[in-house]
Amino acid sequence: MISAQDWEDTRCVWAYHQMGHTPRPCSVAIALGSHDLGVADAAVDLYAQGLVPLLVFTGATSPTTRERMPRGEAVHYRERALELGVPASAVLIESRARNTGENIRFSRELLEGAHVDVSSVFLVSKPYEERRVYATARKVWPEVEFVSASSSMTLEQYVDSVGDARLVIDMLVGALQRLLVYPEQGFMISQDVPSNVITAYERLCLSGFTSRLLLDDHGHVLSQTRR
């Protein structure tokens, strides 16, 4: 049972995860692989608007995508883009990355190898991953400017698209935990997390939305609470 308080807290965390950046022309869009083909669609939309001349799709496979995307996330994203009318010449793929840091690092290497001049990047991800991807990219590739983007949808629409409300909340909670603990591990820049977001996160953890939380070697939830 998901209570009214749970939904209120989820909306608070959902809103924080989204950066609210204003779209503007960038050198390239990097779309991070996942189970969600909507990420590829969002990248294609940027290309169709003339905001980027080139798309990079990055991602290998994971336990959650292996069956749905057996050829690899980046490959399936590319196939989707071509189906939607993007010319093959405007698409590069990076098919090794297995985490967010590798998505950015390997995409950077790919672009450098292709002699693409990059001063700004659209980061395209799932709606609840915008802030995590941005914070990671700023750490891994500090020389360029980043604009975050995702499919334009409400929390309710995203839940409907996934078909599992509890799983969505678990993913939102897990993504926020990483924003709290990864900076001290050197994986991303630190960002201010408002106290109301921390409170919402803690209540959701107490309500049992914990399947996507990171654990330490002793099986305890990794935590770094900042107020």
Residue pairs with C-beta under 8 A, 6 or more apart in sequence:
2 165
2 166
2 169
3 207
5 203
5 207
6 169
6 203
6 204
6 207
6 209
8 200
9 199
9 200
9 201
9 203
9 204
10 155
10 168
10 169
10 172
10 200
10 204
11 155
12 196
12 197
12 200
13 172
13 173
13 176
13 197
13 200
13 201
13 204
14 127
14 128
14 155
14 172
16 131
16 176
16 193
16 194
16 197
17 127
17 128
17 129
17 130
17 131
17 132
17 172
17 175
17 176
18 127
18 128
18 130
18 131
18 148
18 150
19 130
19 131
19 134
19 148
21 147
21 148
21 149
22 147
23 46
23 49
23 51
23 122
23 147
23 149
24 51
24 147
25 50
25 51
25 52
25 120
26 51
26 52
26 120
26 121
26 122
26 145
26 147
27 52
27 53
27 54
27 116
27 117
27 118
27 119
27 120
27 121
27 144
28 52
28 53
28 54
28 55
28 56
28 111
28 116
28 118
28 121
28 122
29 43
29 46
29 47
29 51
29 52
29 54
29 55
29 56
29 121
29 122
29 123
29 124
29 149
30 56
30 58
30 103
30 104
30 107
30 121
30 122
30 123
30 124
31 39
31 40
31 42
31 43
31 55
31 56
31 57
31 58
31 77
31 124
31 125
32 39
32 58
32 59
32 100
32 103
32 123
32 124
32 125
32 129
32 133
33 39
33 57
33 58
33 59
33 60
33 65
33 69
33 72
33 73
33 74
33 77
33 97
33 103
34 59
34 65
34 73
34 125
34 126
34 129
35 64
35 65
35 68
35 69
36 126
36 151
37 76
37 77
37 80
38 126
38 151
38 161
39 77
39 124
39 125
39 126
39 150
39 151
40 57
40 76
40 77
40 80
40 81
41 80
41 84
41 151
42 124
42 149
42 150
42 151
42 152
43 55
43 57
43 77
43 81
43 122
43 124
43 149
44 55
44 80
44 81
44 84
44 85
44 86
46 52
46 55
46 122
46 124
46 149
47 53
47 55
47 81
47 86
47 90
48 85
51 122
52 122
53 90
54 90
54 91
54 92
54 116
55 81
55 86
55 90
55 91
55 92
56 91
56 92
56 93
56 94
56 107
56 110
56 111
57 73
57 74
57 75
57 77
57 78
57 81
57 91
57 92
57 93
57 94
58 73
58 74
58 93
58 94
58 95
58 97
58 103
58 106
58 107
59 65
59 72
59 73
59 74
59 77
59 94
59 95
59 97
59 98
59 103
60 72
60 73
60 74
60 95
60 96
60 97
60 98
61 69
61 70
61 72
61 73
62 73
62 98
65 73
69 75
69 76
72 95
73 95
74 93
74 94
74 95
74 97
75 93
75 95
77 93
78 91
78 93
81 91
82 88
82 91
92 110
92 111
92 114
94 103
94 106
94 107
94 110
96 102
96 106
97 103
97 105
97 106
97 107
100 129
100 132
100 133
100 136
100 187
101 136
101 139
101 140
101 187
103 133
103 136
104 133
104 136
104 137
104 140
104 141
105 140
105 141
108 118
108 140
108 141
111 118
118 144
119 144
119 145
120 144
120 145
120 146
120 147
121 137
121 141
121 144
121 145
121 146
121 147
122 146
122 147
122 148
122 149
123 130
123 133
123 134
123 137
123 146
123 147
123 148
123 149
124 149
124 150
125 132
125 133
125 148
125 149
125 150
126 150
126 151
127 150
127 151
127 153
127 158
128 158
128 168
128 171
128 172
128 175
129 150
129 175
130 148
130 149
130 150
131 148
131 175
131 179
131 191
132 175
132 178
132 179
132 188
133 148
134 146
134 148
135 179
135 182
135 183
135 188
135 189
135 190
135 191
136 182
136 187
136 188
137 146
138 146
138 188
138 189
139 186
139 187
139 188
139 189
153 161
155 168
158 168
159 165
159 168
162 168
166 209
167 211
169 204
169 209
170 209
170 210
170 211
170 212
171 212
172 204
172 209
173 201
173 204
173 205
173 209
173 210
173 212
173 213
174 211
174 212
174 213
174 214
175 212
176 193
176 197
176 201
177 201
177 212
177 213
177 214
177 221
177 222
177 223
178 187
178 188
178 214
179 188
179 191
179 193
180 193
180 223
180 224
180 225
180 226
181 214
181 222
181 223
181 224
182 188
183 189
183 190
183 191
184 224
193 226
195 227
198 225
198 226
198 227
202 225
205 213
205 221
210 221
213 221
213 222
214 221
214 222
215 221
215 222
216 222
